[in-house]
Amino acid sequence: MALIIEDIDLEREYSPSMWSTRFPSAQEVLQHHVNFVTTESEAAINNIPHKLEIEYGSTPGQKLDIFGTDLPDDSPILVYIHGGYWQELSREISRYPAQPLHKSRIKTIVIGYDLCPVATLPEIVNQILNAAKFVFEYAEKMGSRGVYFAGHSAGAHLVTKLLANADFLEQTPGSHRLQGAFLISGIYDLRELINTSVNNAVQLPREWAVPLSPLFDCFSHLQARKVRVYILAGQNDSPKFKKQSRELYELLYNTCLMQNMYLELKDNMDHFDIVECFANDDNYLKNLLVHDIRKHL
């Protein structure tokens, strides 16, 4: 009986929509999120010069969008990677941060990737490396003053795996332009997900959980690069999500310069409005990014 109770608790802990207080039901939370980001992503296409569906790999999901093609070549770039437990959401409805950033003369690149179960999680991690290679080469060609990555939920996991790959960063031209990362309500330890319904589509073998978990990676190489990492979660995220953000912060604290690492639990925000707010002209991601740009670039 204890094991059954534990499984039920894990299912709830890793169901972010069940922790929001904004709507009566979890389904309404999810529906609102999809409707909101879809509408705001369409607005970005209608209002910002862009180039869509640029292929960075050979499979259907490996495409990216660039917003702000009218901005100066050397403009800073924010790269955004969506969540959805590696099995839901899409690049097409993840363009919503672009409008506020464009007003601050920052380009936005939105990354798409193949979803589980069509792709395995190791394949998705590798696709993000392919996308990052494209971004760094583009930034080098344009002479961008700085590249930043942001990821939400599963997207934060993918950004963190990118940051952990010392060999990739060392060998990829243009990677010296990497300035910082924003890890938003991320999942950094995959071991417990094996026992939840998330794994129905992800199909992650137990022996892959640790190698694919950023909490078991080394980040000491980021110290020399002076990369700033902002770890963010919502006050109304689940206890497990908040705990994992704290654990990642502690790991980085022990391996990198303290002044380059930040942890914040956003008051009165849940797993979804913590990124929905990116569509607002005055949002914390844009403010953090602009502050970082003014301080360091």
N, C-alpha and C positions, 0 to 999 in steps of 0.2 A: 504493500500500500504506500509506503514511503516513496518508492521510486515513481509511482503514478502521480503522487502529489508534486514531486519535484518536476516531472515532465510538464504538468499543467502550469506550474509556476514559471518555468522557463518559456513556455509558449506565450504567456502574458508578458514576461519581461522583454521578450524580443518581438513584441507586437506594438510598435510605437504609437499606432493610432488609438490604442486602448488607454493611453495615459493623458491624452489631451482633454482639457476641460472646456473647450470652446463649443463643442457640439454634443448633443445627447447620445450619439452612438459613434462607434469607431468607423462604421461605413460612411457616415456623413462627413467625418474628418477627411477620409480618403477622397471622397467625391468632390468635396470643396477644393482640396489641394489640386486634383487633376484639372478641374474646371478653371481654377485661378491661374495656374501656370500655363495652361493652354491659351487662355485669353491674353495674358501678358506677353507670351512668346510671339503670338500673332502680331501684337502691337509693335514689338521690336522689329519684326520684318517690315511692317508698314512704315516705320518712321526712321530707320537707320540704314545708311548704305551698307551693303553686305555682299558676301559671296558664300553661297550655300553648297552643301554636299560635295565638298572637296575630298577626294579619296586619299587616304593615307595607307591603305592596305587593300588586299584583294577580296575580302568578304563583304557582304552587303552592309554590315553594321559599321565598318571601318570608314566612317566619314566624319568630317568636321565642318563647322560654319565659322566664318570670320565676320564679325560686326565692327563697323567703324573703319571701313576701307577708305573713307574720305579723310581720315586723320593723318597727321604727319607720319612718315615712315618710322621715325624713331620713338613713336608713342609707346608707353608701357602697355603690357599685355596681361590680361587676366584669363587664364584657362579654366573653364568650368566643367566638372565631371559630375553627372547626375547620379542619384541613388536609385533605390528600388530593389534592394537585395540581389543585385546582379541579374534580375529576371523581369523587371518591370520598368515603366517609364521609358523615355527616349530623348534623343538629341532634339527632336522637333518641338518638344514641349519644355525644353530646358534653356530657352534663349532669354528668359525673363530678366536676368541681371544686366542685360546689355544696355538698356536705355539710360539708367542713371549713370553708368560708367561712361557711356559715350558723352554725356554732358560734362563729365570731368576729363574728357579727352584721353580716355583709356579704351583701348581695343579689347573686345571680348572674343575669345575662341571657345566654342562649345563642342565638346568631344562626344561622339557617339561610339558605341561598341556593340558587338554581338552579345545577345543575352542567353543565359542559361534557360533550358537545357541544350539549346543548339550549340552553344560554346561551353567549354569547361571553364572553371574559374582560373586555372593556370593560363589558359588561352586568352582570357580577358585581361589578366595582368600583363601578358605579353603584348596585347593590342594597345594598351595604354602606353607601353614603352615605345611602340611604333608611332603612336600619335605624338608623344613627347618629342621624339626625334624629329618629326615633321615640324613641330612648333619651334624647337630650338634652331633648326635650320632656317626657318622662316624669319625668326627674330634676328638671326645673324645676318641674313640677306638684307633685312630692312634697317639694321642698325638700332634695334629697339633698346631703349635705356634700361629695360628690366622685364623679366617674365615672372609671373606669380601663378600658382596653381590653387584652385579651390575645389573641394569635393564635399558632397553632402552624403551622409550615411554610408552606403556601400561605396559611393564615390570618394568619400574620405579615406576609406580603406585602400582604394586604388591609388590615390595620391600618395598615401603613406608608403605603400610598397614601392612606388617610384622613388621616393626620397631615400628609401633604404638601399637602393641598388647603386652601390658605390662604383662598381665597374661601368655601369651604363653612364653615369654622370661623368666619370673620368674620360670615357672614350667618345662621347657624343659632342661634336662641334656645336658651339653656341650655348652649351649648358652652363658656362660661366655667367650667363645673363640671368640665371635663376636667382631671384632675390628672396622669395618667401612663399609660404603656403598657408592656406586657411582650411583647417580640418573641422568640419561642422557636423556635430552629432554622429560621429563615426563609430564604426565597429572594428575593433583592433585585435580581438581574440575570438577566433572562430570555433573553438573547441565545443562550446555548449550548443552552438547552432546545429551541430550534427543531430541533436536530439529534438529538434523542432521541425515544424512543417516547412520552414524556409528551405530545408535540405531536400524537399521533394523535387524541386526543380534544379537546385544547385548540384545535388548528387555528389557531395563532397565526401570522399573516403576518409575515414577517421585518421589514417596515417598522413593525410595531407593537411590536417587542420593546423598543426604547429608551423610547418614551413610556410604556410600562407597567412599566418597571423603576424602583423607588424610588431606586436608586443614581444616577439622572440627575435626580432631583427636587431642589427647594430646600426647606429646612426652617428657614430663618432666622426665620420668623414664630413658631416655637415658643419662641424665646429670650424674647420679651416675655411669653409666656403662662406661662413657668417650668414647662413640662411636663417631668416626669421620664420618661426612656426607659431601660428595662432591656433590653439585648440579650443573649440567652442562647443557648448552643448546647451540645451534648454533646461530651465528649471523644471519644466513639466515633461522632460524626457524620462524614460524609465530609470530606476536605480542602476540597472546593469549598464545602460548606455553612459550614464554619468560616471559610474565607477571606471569604465574602460577609458574614458577621456582623462580621468585623473591618473590612471595607471600609465597611460602613454606619456602624459606630462612628466611623471616621475622618472620614467625611463629616459626621456630626453634631458631632464634635469641632471641626471647622473652621467650623461655622455656628451653634452654640449654646453656651450656657454650659457649661463643662466639668463643673461640679459637678452638673449635672442629667442627665448621660449615664453609663451604666454598661455594661461589657462583662464577661461571665464565661463561661468554658467549664466546664461542670459535670463534675467528676471522675467517671469510671466510669459515665457515662450515655450512652445512645445516642439516636437520633432519636425513639424511642418511649417509653422509660421516663422521659424528661425531662418528658413530660406525664402519663404513667400515674401518676406519684407524686402528682399533684394530688388523687387520691382519698384519700390518706393524711391523717390528722389533723395530722401534723407534716410539712409539705412546704414547699419553698423559696418557691413562689409566694405561698402564704398568709403566710409569715413576712415576705417582702419587702413585701407589700401592707399587712399590719398595721403594720410598721415605718414605712412611708411615711405611713399614715393618722395614726399617733400623732405623727409628726414635723411634719406639714404641715397636718392638718385641725383 
